[in-house]
């Protein structure tokens, strides 16, 4: 069985991740600025974290199915796997 998974969902997901990273980075800069005022230290640490695997449209589709079906990694006998 084959599914067509449009890339527009992946684009939306990636945009949300970028916005989330930007928000976290801004919060870290704000927190580092406040600590710098208190301690007098330079807050030049870059806390960039990368995900282990690259997200694809198929993986995103699989995650959405698992979330909507409310199943975990092991829910019983596998009838079909994506």
Phi and psi in degrees as GROMACS dihedral restraints (atoms count N, CA, C in turn):
[ dihedral_restraints ]
;  ai    aj    ak    al  type     phi  dphi    fc
    3     4     5     6     1  -121.1    20    10
    4     5     6     7     1   146.5    20    10
    6     7     8     9     1  -121.7    20    10
    7     8     9    10     1   144.0    20    10
    9    10    11    12     1   -95.3    20    10
   10    11    12    13     1   119.4    20    10
   12    13    14    15     1  -111.5    20    10
   13    14    15    16     1   107.6    20    10
   15    16    17    18     1   -67.4    20    10
   16    17    18    19     1   146.5    20    10
   18    19    20    21     1   -78.3    20    10
   19    20    21    22     1    -9.1    20    10
   21    22    23    24     1   -64.2    20    10
   22    23    24    25     1   -32.6    20    10
   24    25    26    27     1   -65.5    20    10
   25    26    27    28     1   -38.6    20    10
   27    28    29    30     1   -65.6    20    10
   28    29    30    31     1   -41.2    20    10
   30    31    32    33     1   -61.5    20    10
   31    32    33    34     1   -42.3    20    10
   33    34    35    36     1   -63.2    20    10
   34    35    36    37     1   -44.1    20    10
   36    37    38    39     1   -60.8    20    10
   37    38    39    40     1   -45.6    20    10
   39    40    41    42     1   -66.0    20    10
   40    41    42    43     1   -37.9    20    10
   42    43    44    45     1   -63.1    20    10
   43    44    45    46     1   -41.5    20    10
   45    46    47    48     1   -64.1    20    10
   46    47    48    49     1   -40.6    20    10
   48    49    50    51     1   -64.2    20    10
   49    50    51    52     1   -42.1    20    10
   51    52    53    54     1   -63.4    20    10
   52    53    54    55     1   -41.8    20    10
   54    55    56    57     1   -64.1    20    10
   55    56    57    58     1   -40.1    20    10
   57    58    59    60     1   -64.3    20    10
   58    59    60    61     1   -42.6    20    10
   60    61    62    63     1   -64.0    20    10
   61    62    63    64     1   -41.7    20    10
   63    64    65    66     1   -63.7    20    10
   64    65    66    67     1   -39.6    20    10
   66    67    68    69     1   -65.4    20    10
   67    68    69    70     1   -44.0    20    10
   69    70    71    72     1   -63.7    20    10
   70    71    72    73     1   -40.2    20    10
   72    73    74    75     1   -64.5    20    10
   73    74    75    76     1   -40.9    20    10
   75    76    77    78     1   -65.1    20    10
   76    77    78    79     1   -40.0    20    10
   78    79    80    81     1   -64.9    20    10
   79    80    81    82     1   -39.5    20    10
   81    82    83    84     1   -65.8    20    10
   82    83    84    85     1   -41.0    20    10
   84    85    86    87     1   -63.9    20    10
   85    86    87    88     1   -40.5    20    10
   87    88    89    90     1   -64.4    20    10
   88    89    90    91     1   -45.1    20    10
   90    91    92    93     1   -65.2    20    10
   91    92    93    94     1   -39.8    20    10
   93    94    95    96     1   -66.9    20    10
   94    95    96    97     1   -36.4    20    10
   96    97    98    99     1   -66.0    20    10
   97    98    99   100     1   -39.1    20    10
   99   100   101   102     1   -67.6    20    10
  100   101   102   103     1   -41.1    20    10
  102   103   104   105     1   -67.8    20    10
  103   104   105   106     1   -35.2    20    10
  105   106   107   108     1   -63.6    20    10
  106   107   108   109     1   -39.1    20    10
  108   109   110   111     1   -65.4    20    10
  109   110   111   112     1   -38.5    20    10
  111   112   113   114     1   -73.0    20    10
  112   113   114   115     1   -48.1    20    10
  114   115   116   117     1   -95.5    20    10
  115   116   117   118     1   -24.0    20    10
  117   118   119   120     1    78.9    20    10
  118   119   120   121     1    19.2    20    10
  120   121   122   123     1   -94.3    20    10
  121   122   123   124     1   157.4    20    10
  123   124   125   126     1   -84.7    20    10
  124   125   126   127     1   132.4    20    10
  126   127   128   129     1  -102.4    20    10
  127   128   129   130     1    63.9    20    10
  129   130   131   132     1   -98.0    20    10
  130   131   132   133     1    15.8    20    10
  132   133   134   135     1   -75.7    20    10
  133   134   135   136     1   135.7    20    10
  135   136   137   138     1  -105.9    20    10
  136   137   138   139     1   107.5    20    10
  138   139   140   141     1   -91.0    20    10
  139   140   141   142     1    53.5    20    10
  141   142   143   144     1   -80.2    20    10
  142   143   144   145     1   130.9    20    10
  144   145   146   147     1  -121.4    20    10
  145   146   147   148     1   142.0    20    10
  147   148   149   150     1  -117.4    20    10
  148   149   150   151     1   146.9    20    10
  150   151   152   153     1   -75.4    20    10
  151   152   153   154     1   149.7    20    10
  153   154   155   156     1   -66.5    20    10
  154   155   156   157     1   -36.8    20    10
  156   157   158   159     1  -122.8    20    10
  157   158   159   160     1   149.0    20    10
  159   160   161   162     1   -81.3    20    10
  160   161   162   163     1   136.4    20    10
  162   163   164   165     1   -78.7    20    10
  163   164   165   166     1   134.0    20    10
  165   166   167   168     1  -117.7    20    10
  166   167   168   169     1   166.8    20    10
  168   169   170   171     1   -62.1    20    10
  169   170   171   172     1   -37.3    20    10
  171   172   173   174     1   -67.1    20    10
  172   173   174   175     1   -41.4    20    10
  174   175   176   177     1   -66.0    20    10
  175   176   177   178     1   -39.5    20    10
  177   178   179   180     1   -63.7    20    10
  178   179   180   181     1   -42.0    20    10
  180   181   182   183     1   -61.4    20    10
  181   182   183   184     1   -44.0    20    10
  183   184   185   186     1   -61.8    20    10
  184   185   186   187     1   -43.8    20    10
  186   187   188   189     1   -62.2    20    10
  187   188   189   190     1   -41.1    20    10
  189   190   191   192     1   -65.0    20    10
  190   191   192   193     1   -39.8    20    10
  192   193   194   195     1   -63.1    20    10
  193   194   195   196     1   -45.7    20    10
  195   196   197   198     1   -62.9    20    10
  196   197   198   199     1   -39.5    20    10
  198   199   200   201     1   -67.7    20    10
  199   200   201   202     1   -45.4    20    10
  201   202   203   204     1   -67.2    20    10
  202   203   204   205     1   -35.8    20    10
  204   205   206   207     1   -80.8    20    10
  205   206   207   208     1    -9.3    20    10
  207   208   209   210     1    56.7    20    10
  208   209   210   211     1    49.2    20    10
  210   211   212   213     1  -120.4    20    10
  211   212   213   214     1   153.9    20    10
  213   214   215   216     1   -97.0    20    10
  214   215   216   217     1  -161.6    20    10
  216   217   218   219     1   -67.6    20    10
  217   218   219   220     1   -38.9    20    10
  219   220   221   222     1  -122.2    20    10
  220   221   222   223     1   105.0    20    10
  222   223   224   225     1  -119.4    20    10
  223   224   225   226     1     5.9    20    10
  225   226   227   228     1   134.6    20    10
  226   227   228   229     1  -157.4    20    10
  228   229   230   231     1   -73.4    20    10
  229   230   231   232     1   134.6    20    10
  231   232   233   234     1   -81.0    20    10
  232   233   234   235     1   125.2    20    10
  234   235   236   237     1   -97.0    20    10
  235   236   237   238     1   -41.6    20    10
  237   238   239   240     1  -145.2    20    10
  238   239   240   241     1   142.1    20    10
  240   241   242   243     1  -123.8    20    10
  241   242   243   244     1   138.6    20    10
